[in-house]
């Protein structure tokens, strides 16, 4: 069994204070501070290379910061079984010979330990998680056979099997068609009803405003964090994007940056 970090339930699920990350003489994150209560859906937005992936990796405990603190229910990052980090699909080797069920069962490793064997309880978690995300009919499929939307649902099922309370999803909507995006956004709403806190990195500001409770606007430093109408103001957007935005009929839709957060590939 992996050691379980103690949760202080009177503390925010995520408390980031004065967080800074530097590499190669450049600042990826500069003095970031925000506090997140449980049960919210948060869209993390900002231009390509703004530090979104870096933020997720530090919270997940897979990347060290240079200064500042990250607290999950009052404890530092690392060792939190309650956190699930879902990377960009471009970072996954989809030719790897594993099935959907294999991947979802990986979510139970922290409960089993490396030498443990799945019990009935663990298989029940896997099957229930697959049913929750509508992937039970694809349980035996090789992961490379899945569509982009199905791949994201598989990762969410793994997080559910892990019993994650905080999901960090790095651009899960990128490259999906509209029906797949709508289905995934609906699923995120269902997760919220189960008490799961979700942070999603996205380039689509319209979706961020429509489907998420809070917006975290980032460009190396924190430009705004709060309700969509309070954060996505013309002044804040100008600070974040410096004019690199596309719009239709005066409504901002998305930034014009390419797919993927460039800082994600530097670690």
Secondary structure by P-SEA (a helix, b strand, c coil): cccccccccccccbbbcbbbbbccccccccccccccccbbbbbbbbcccccaaaaaaaaaccccccccccccccccccccccbbbbcccccccccccccaaaaaaccccccccccccccaaaaaaaaaaaaaaccccccccccccccaaaaaaaaaaaaaaacccbbbbccccccccaaaaaaaaaaaaaaaaabbbbbbbcccaaaaaccccbbbbbcccccccccccccccaaaaaacccccccccccccccccccccccccccc
